């Protein structure tokens, strides 16, 4: 609230109103304060889920390790994983417990936008919003999260999974084609 000059350790109740994403910057949040003030451009480490200093108090670059990949994104909440317990692998190689909240998925709706990493299959990463047990909010990619879903996840998490990055772009119209008919019938004769 005061450009890091004062106010550390003081808490103001708020509601998150929107998310702002700009390539090359951390995801930023806009909040409505309980006194009617609207504040914007707050990184995730400025927000807490409870009014106490987190222990440990992780720096912002632990909470979000990748900048925004695009101006364009979709905010999703996976219904299969509502509030799912997770563990996040932090920069200091420790695991922090938390719960899944939502996912920022990058993509374009404007072909004039330079999407670079957002649409490169080897670089694209979702930002899962995780409410950490210490009260902080993390935005982390798939490869730093252990998911717990009691009705399906029954095997132990591998110490270090050796899966490879999916580097293929899949296009179902680049293989041998079937032909449509040149008439007004709904179903094709050669289906």
Residue frames as qw, qx, qy, qz and C-alpha x, y, z in Angstrom:
[[0.000, 0.883, 0.469, 0.000, 0.00, 0.00, 0.00],
 [0.185, -0.956, 0.082, 0.214, 2.92, 2.35, 0.67],
 [0.598, 0.721, -0.336, 0.102, 5.58, 1.42, -1.92],
 [0.851, -0.034, -0.401, 0.338, 7.46, -0.76, 0.61],
 [0.150, 0.539, -0.330, 0.760, 8.19, 2.30, 2.79],
 [0.310, -0.176, 0.628, -0.692, 5.78, 1.33, 5.57],
 [0.770, 0.019, -0.036, -0.637, 2.89, -0.97, 6.36],
 [0.544, 0.212, -0.811, -0.023, 4.75, -4.30, 6.43],
 [0.178, -0.095, -0.875, 0.440, 3.01, -6.58, 8.89],
 [0.378, 0.278, 0.350, -0.811, -0.28, -4.64, 8.68],
 [0.164, 0.224, 0.915, 0.293, -3.22, -6.34, 7.01],
 [0.387, 0.252, 0.033, -0.886, -6.16, -4.88, 5.09],
 [0.556, 0.284, 0.773, -0.109, -9.09, -7.15, 4.19],
 [0.281, 0.460, -0.391, -0.746, -9.75, -7.28, 0.45],
 [0.795, 0.316, 0.500, -0.132, -11.43, -9.20, -2.34],
 [0.309, -0.224, 0.636, 0.671, -9.55, -10.07, -5.52],
 [0.507, 0.620, 0.214, -0.559, -11.41, -8.49, -8.44],
 [0.760, 0.639, -0.080, -0.091, -9.22, -9.16, -11.50],
 [0.770, -0.268, 0.357, 0.456, -5.94, -10.48, -12.85],
 [0.353, 0.890, -0.187, -0.220, -3.58, -8.49, -15.09],
 [0.838, -0.120, 0.398, 0.355, -1.02, -10.26, -17.24],
 [0.359, 0.889, -0.233, -0.163, 1.72, -8.64, -19.31],
 [0.923, 0.216, -0.149, 0.282, 4.53, -10.63, -20.94],
 [0.494, 0.431, -0.359, 0.664, 7.81, -10.19, -19.09],
 [0.240, -0.444, 0.392, -0.769, 6.12, -9.38, -15.76],
 [0.025, 0.107, 0.930, -0.351, 4.69, -11.33, -12.86],
 [0.227, -0.582, -0.698, -0.351, 0.93, -11.90, -12.79],
 [0.008, 0.098, -0.338, 0.936, -0.66, -8.92, -11.02],
 [0.156, -0.547, -0.822, 0.038, -3.93, -8.70, -9.09],
 [0.166, -0.397, -0.028, -0.902, -6.49, -5.94, -8.55],
 [0.299, -0.355, -0.827, 0.317, -8.33, -5.93, -5.22],
 [0.295, -0.696, -0.212, -0.620, -11.19, -4.07, -3.60],
 [0.231, 0.132, -0.682, 0.682, -10.28, -3.06, -0.02],
 [0.242, -0.567, -0.772, 0.151, -12.83, -3.10, 2.79],
 [0.105, -0.578, -0.230, 0.776, -12.65, 0.73, 2.90],
 [0.513, 0.768, 0.315, -0.218, -13.82, 1.09, -0.73],
 [0.030, 0.764, -0.496, -0.411, -10.39, 1.71, -2.27],
 [0.935, 0.344, 0.085, 0.017, -9.53, -0.25, -5.44],
 [0.290, -0.721, 0.561, 0.285, -5.82, -1.20, -5.61],
 [0.901, 0.430, -0.011, -0.063, -4.15, -2.76, -8.62],
 [0.549, 0.651, -0.481, 0.211, -0.81, -4.12, -9.84],
 [0.555, -0.589, 0.520, -0.275, -0.25, -6.27, -6.73],
 [0.451, 0.330, -0.826, -0.078, 1.95, -9.38, -7.12],
 [0.763, -0.310, -0.536, -0.185, 0.85, -12.58, -5.42],
 [0.548, -0.082, -0.583, 0.594, 3.18, -12.09, -2.44],
 [0.119, -0.218, 0.179, -0.952, 1.19, -8.95, -1.52],
 [0.711, -0.250, -0.209, -0.623, -1.88, -11.13, -0.93],
 [0.005, 0.191, -0.919, 0.344, -2.46, -13.54, 1.94],
 [0.507, -0.346, -0.689, -0.386, -5.27, -15.91, 2.81],
 [0.581, -0.671, -0.437, 0.148, -5.04, -14.98, 6.50],
 [0.017, 0.922, -0.108, 0.371, -3.93, -11.94, 8.47],
 [0.695, -0.643, 0.270, 0.178, -0.60, -13.06, 9.88],
 [0.146, 0.743, -0.607, -0.240, 3.00, -12.96, 8.66],
 [0.945, 0.174, -0.234, -0.145, 3.62, -16.24, 6.79],
 [0.379, -0.630, 0.677, -0.022, 6.10, -18.73, 8.18],
 [0.474, -0.251, 0.184, 0.824, 8.18, -19.13, 6.14],
 [0.287, 0.826, 0.138, -0.464, 7.65, -15.80, 4.38],
 [0.699, 0.139, 0.512, 0.480, 8.63, -16.76, 0.82],
 [0.023, -0.476, 0.227, 0.849, 9.85, -14.10, -1.65],
 [0.639, 0.518, 0.095, -0.561, 7.76, -13.43, -4.76],
 [0.454, 0.541, -0.639, -0.306, 10.17, -15.27, -7.08],
 [0.121, -0.089, 0.974, -0.168, 9.57, -18.48, -5.10],
 [0.476, 0.381, 0.582, -0.539, 5.81, -18.05, -5.37],
 [0.701, 0.674, 0.164, -0.165, 5.86, -17.45, -9.13],
 [0.607, -0.384, 0.477, 0.507, 8.89, -18.70, -11.04],
 [0.369, 0.273, 0.597, 0.658, 7.73, -17.78, -14.58],
 [0.146, 0.284, 0.040, -0.947, 6.48, -14.39, -15.80],
 [0.635, 0.509, 0.370, -0.447, 3.24, -14.03, -17.76],
 [0.498, 0.004, 0.701, 0.510, 3.46, -15.61, -21.21],
 [0.104, 0.446, 0.604, 0.652, 0.82, -13.42, -22.86],
 [0.256, -0.075, 0.160, -0.950, -1.64, -10.60, -22.44],
 [0.719, -0.061, -0.309, -0.619, -4.30, -13.18, -23.27],
 [0.058, 0.141, -0.946, 0.288, -5.32, -15.95, -20.88],
 [0.645, -0.385, -0.454, -0.479, -8.25, -17.95, -19.62],
 [0.237, -0.358, 0.690, -0.582, -8.92, -18.37, -15.92],
 [0.695, -0.094, -0.639, -0.315, -10.11, -21.93, -15.29],
 [0.475, -0.393, 0.626, -0.478, -11.22, -23.81, -12.22],
 [0.399, 0.134, -0.881, -0.215, -10.84, -27.55, -12.74],
 [0.724, -0.327, 0.010, -0.607, -14.05, -29.05, -11.36],
 [0.892, -0.002, -0.450, 0.054, -12.34, -32.43, -10.96],
 [0.607, 0.047, -0.456, 0.649, -9.86, -30.90, -8.51],
 [0.245, -0.829, -0.132, -0.486, -11.88, -28.53, -6.29],
 [0.410, -0.794, 0.347, -0.283, -9.58, -27.43, -3.47],
 [0.953, 0.084, -0.259, 0.132, -7.39, -30.49, -4.13],
 [0.588, -0.727, 0.267, 0.231, -4.49, -30.88, -1.73],
 [0.727, 0.614, -0.172, 0.255, -1.12, -30.32, -3.43],
 [0.630, -0.596, 0.145, 0.477, 2.55, -30.03, -2.58],
 [0.459, 0.883, -0.072, 0.070, 4.63, -27.46, -4.46],
 [0.822, -0.082, 0.017, 0.564, 8.35, -27.96, -5.11],
 [0.055, -0.984, -0.026, 0.166, 9.91, -24.60, -4.24],
 [0.476, 0.794, -0.329, 0.185, 13.17, -23.03, -5.49],
 [0.201, -0.665, 0.659, -0.288, 15.00, -24.06, -2.32],
 [0.471, 0.152, -0.860, -0.126, 14.12, -27.72, -3.07],
 [0.179, 0.088, 0.796, -0.572, 11.59, -27.97, -0.23],
 [0.164, -0.429, -0.785, -0.415, 7.94, -28.98, -0.59],
 [0.204, 0.037, 0.350, -0.913, 5.16, -26.61, 0.56],
 [0.096, 0.424, 0.901, -0.002, 1.64, -27.92, 1.09],
 [0.233, 0.213, 0.023, -0.948, -1.42, -26.08, -0.16],
 [0.489, 0.455, 0.721, -0.181, -4.69, -26.38, -2.04],
 [0.250, 0.240, 0.593, 0.727, -5.55, -25.85, -5.70],
 [0.190, 0.542, 0.352, -0.739, -7.66, -22.75, -6.39],
 [0.619, 0.726, 0.176, -0.244, -7.67, -22.09, -10.17],
 [0.691, -0.042, 0.443, 0.569, -5.49, -22.11, -13.30],
 [0.241, 0.796, -0.156, -0.532, -4.26, -19.35, -15.61],
 [0.737, 0.176, 0.567, 0.321, -4.00, -20.91, -19.07],
 [0.059, -0.589, 0.281, 0.755, -2.17, -18.89, -21.71],
 [0.497, 0.385, 0.699, 0.341, -3.35, -18.46, -25.28],
 [0.057, -0.185, 0.224, 0.955, -4.19, -15.96, -27.97],
 [0.383, 0.655, 0.638, -0.131, -7.38, -14.53, -29.35],
 [0.246, 0.918, -0.093, -0.295, -5.52, -11.96, -31.45],
 [0.905, 0.237, 0.150, 0.320, -3.32, -13.24, -34.26],
 [0.339, 0.818, -0.165, 0.434, -1.29, -10.00, -34.17],
 [0.557, -0.758, 0.298, -0.160, -0.02, -10.79, -30.69],
 [0.431, 0.509, -0.732, 0.140, 3.47, -12.24, -30.36],
 [0.868, -0.394, -0.049, -0.299, 2.70, -15.39, -28.39],
 [0.237, 0.611, -0.728, 0.201, 6.25, -16.83, -28.32],
 [0.016, 0.200, -0.923, 0.330, 6.26, -19.07, -25.24],
 [0.580, 0.076, 0.422, -0.693, 2.49, -19.22, -24.72],
 [0.862, 0.334, 0.046, -0.380, 1.93, -21.38, -27.80],
 [0.391, 0.535, -0.749, -0.002, 5.25, -23.22, -28.09],
 [0.892, -0.263, -0.293, -0.223, 4.53, -26.80, -26.94],
 [0.739, 0.044, -0.469, 0.482, 7.96, -27.17, -25.32],
 [0.202, 0.205, -0.327, 0.900, 7.66, -23.90, -23.38],
 [0.468, -0.494, -0.252, -0.688, 3.96, -23.46, -22.55],
 [0.279, -0.114, -0.811, 0.502, 3.20, -23.69, -18.84],
 [0.376, -0.728, -0.434, -0.373, -0.06, -23.10, -17.04],
 [0.047, 0.349, -0.523, 0.777, 0.08, -21.10, -13.82],
 [0.537, -0.486, -0.685, -0.077, -1.89, -23.06, -11.22],
 [0.214, -0.624, 0.242, -0.712, -3.00, -20.76, -8.40],
 [0.669, -0.197, -0.683, 0.215, -2.20, -22.55, -5.15],
 [0.416, -0.779, 0.098, -0.459, -3.27, -21.35, -1.71],
 [0.519, 0.294, -0.706, 0.382, -0.28, -22.39, 0.40],
 [0.641, -0.522, -0.548, 0.131, -0.65, -23.61, 3.98],
 [0.450, -0.227, -0.263, 0.823, 1.53, -20.72, 5.18],
 [0.113, 0.777, 0.387, -0.483, -1.09, -18.22, 3.90],
 [0.008, -0.528, 0.414, 0.741, 0.74, -17.17, 0.71],
 [0.765, 0.530, 0.248, -0.269, -0.47, -17.59, -2.86],
 [0.380, -0.376, 0.680, 0.502, 1.73, -19.41, -5.39],
 [0.713, 0.587, -0.037, -0.382, 1.40, -19.59, -9.18],
 [0.388, -0.461, 0.775, 0.193, 3.18, -22.76, -10.30],
 [0.566, 0.352, -0.560, -0.493, 3.47, -24.97, -13.43],
 [0.942, -0.065, -0.195, -0.266, 2.57, -28.68, -13.66],
 [0.794, 0.243, -0.471, 0.297, 6.12, -29.93, -13.19],
 [0.129, 0.364, -0.567, 0.728, 6.45, -28.41, -9.70],
 [0.600, -0.238, 0.232, -0.727, 3.25, -29.82, -8.20],
 [0.109, -0.052, -0.991, 0.062, 2.28, -33.14, -6.58],
 [0.534, -0.219, -0.191, -0.794, -1.48, -33.54, -6.84],
 [0.122, 0.044, 0.926, -0.354, -3.62, -35.47, -4.36],
 [0.628, -0.019, -0.222, -0.746, -6.97, -36.78, -5.58],
 [0.441, -0.274, 0.785, -0.338, -7.98, -39.57, -3.21],
 [0.823, 0.267, 0.379, -0.328, -10.33, -41.41, -5.57],
 [0.794, 0.599, -0.099, 0.003, -7.74, -41.70, -8.37],
 [0.288, 0.713, -0.574, 0.283, -4.16, -40.99, -7.22],
 [0.911, -0.380, 0.046, -0.153, -3.24, -44.27, -5.54],
 [0.869, 0.181, -0.148, 0.436, 0.43, -44.73, -6.47],
 [0.493, -0.669, -0.026, 0.555, 3.37, -43.03, -4.71],
 [0.317, 0.935, -0.102, -0.118, 4.80, -39.94, -6.39],
 [0.867, 0.242, -0.103, 0.423, 8.09, -40.81, -8.16],
 [0.546, -0.557, -0.055, 0.623, 11.14, -39.27, -6.51],
 [0.036, 0.563, -0.290, -0.773, 12.00, -37.49, -9.75],
 [0.746, 0.487, 0.423, -0.162, 9.62, -38.29, -12.63],
 [0.385, -0.316, 0.574, 0.650, 11.52, -38.90, -15.86],
 [0.501, 0.683, 0.531, -0.011, 8.74, -37.91, -18.28],
 [0.395, 0.024, 0.333, 0.856, 9.74, -35.88, -21.34],
 [0.223, 0.468, 0.113, -0.848, 8.27, -32.57, -22.52],
 [0.570, 0.540, 0.617, 0.050, 5.52, -32.96, -25.11],
 [0.171, -0.495, 0.295, 0.799, 7.11, -31.18, -28.08],
 [0.177, 0.243, 0.791, 0.533, 4.67, -32.12, -30.85],
 [0.388, 0.234, 0.088, -0.887, 1.95, -29.91, -32.26],
 [0.324, 0.241, 0.915, 0.026, -1.03, -32.15, -33.03],
 [0.385, 0.368, -0.147, -0.834, -3.10, -31.34, -36.12],
 [0.616, 0.189, 0.754, -0.126, -5.73, -33.85, -37.27],
 [0.612, 0.737, 0.165, -0.236, -5.99, -32.24, -40.72],
 [0.091, 0.759, -0.587, -0.267, -2.40, -32.91, -41.77],
 [0.455, -0.133, 0.877, 0.081, -2.87, -36.64, -42.30],
 [0.022, 0.155, 0.817, 0.554, -4.47, -38.44, -45.24],
 [0.360, 0.122, 0.193, -0.904, -7.78, -36.73, -45.86],
 [0.283, 0.428, 0.858, 0.025, -11.21, -38.10, -46.42],
 [0.004, 0.135, 0.371, 0.919, -13.42, -36.19, -48.87],
 [0.340, 0.378, 0.523, -0.684, -16.75, -34.51, -48.34],
 [0.375, 0.493, 0.732, 0.284, -19.62, -34.64, -50.84],
 [0.023, -0.049, 0.172, 0.984, -20.60, -31.71, -53.06],
 [0.305, -0.500, -0.653, -0.480, -24.30, -31.66, -52.15],
 [0.306, -0.516, 0.191, -0.777, -26.62, -30.43, -49.43],
 [0.823, -0.298, -0.474, -0.098, -26.96, -33.74, -47.55],
 [0.474, -0.798, 0.269, -0.255, -26.16, -33.62, -43.86],
 [0.762, -0.368, 0.519, 0.121, -24.32, -36.98, -43.80],
 [0.220, 0.625, -0.619, -0.422, -21.60, -37.76, -46.31],
 [0.928, 0.189, -0.168, -0.275, -22.02, -40.84, -48.51],
 [0.746, 0.349, -0.501, 0.267, -18.40, -41.94, -47.97],
 [0.415, -0.717, 0.370, -0.421, -18.29, -41.63, -44.14]]
